[in-house]
Amino acid sequence: AESFETISDTFKDSPPHVRKAATGLSDLSKSLSKRDAQLSELLKGSARFTKTLENRKSSFETLIEDGGPLLGEL
């Protein structure tokens, strides 16, 4: 994000469309930087969820196996 700010500052005396593009790239870079941390947390949460499912695999298998006959009776 800082590098795009530097580029934006470098082009401050350029035509308006060039400045606007540089500013837009700087803003995009900042947004992606913020989202990177959020994405990292999301992936960590997904990994924990997957591990929980893995640890409870036998419970899910039993539930499915026992649920079949129960649904058959209903």
N, C-alpha and C positions, 0 to 999 in steps of 0.2 A: 504494500500500500504506500509506503514511504517513497519508493522509487517512482511511482506514478505521480506523486505530489511534486517530486523534483522535476519530472518531465513537464508537468503542468506549469510549474514556475518558469521553466526554461522557455516555454512557448508563450509566455504572457504577452509578448509584443507581436505575436503572430496574428494573422487574420482571425476574425471571430469564429469561423467554422473550425479552425485548427485548435483554438483555445477550448472551444466547446467539446471537441472530441477528446482532447487531453483531460479535461475536467471529468468528462463522462467515464473515461477509463480509470481515473483515480477513484471515482465514486464506486465503480463496479469492483475494483480491487478491494476497497474497504469492506464492501458488502460481503464479498466472498471470504474475506479474512474472518469476519464475524461468524459466518455460516460454517466455516471450517471447524470451529470449536463446538458448535451445536451438533454438527454431523458426527464428530468424534464421540460426543456423549451418547448420541443415538446408537452408534455402533457398539459402544460399551454395554449399553442397556440391552441391545439385541443379543449380544454374546451371553450376558447373564441369563436372559430368558431362555435361550437355546440350551444352556447348561442345566437349568432347572427342568426343562422338558426331558432332557437326556437322563437326569437323575430319577425322574418319575416315570420312565418308560414302562416299567413293569406294572405300575399302578394303572396306567392308561390301557395297557393290554388286557389286564384283568377286568377293568370296567367295560371294555368293548366286548370281551368274551362273555361276561355275565349279563351284559345288557341285551345281547341277541335273544336268548331264551325268554327274557322278561318281555321284550317287545313282541315276541311270538305269542305270548299268553294274552297280551292286550288285544 
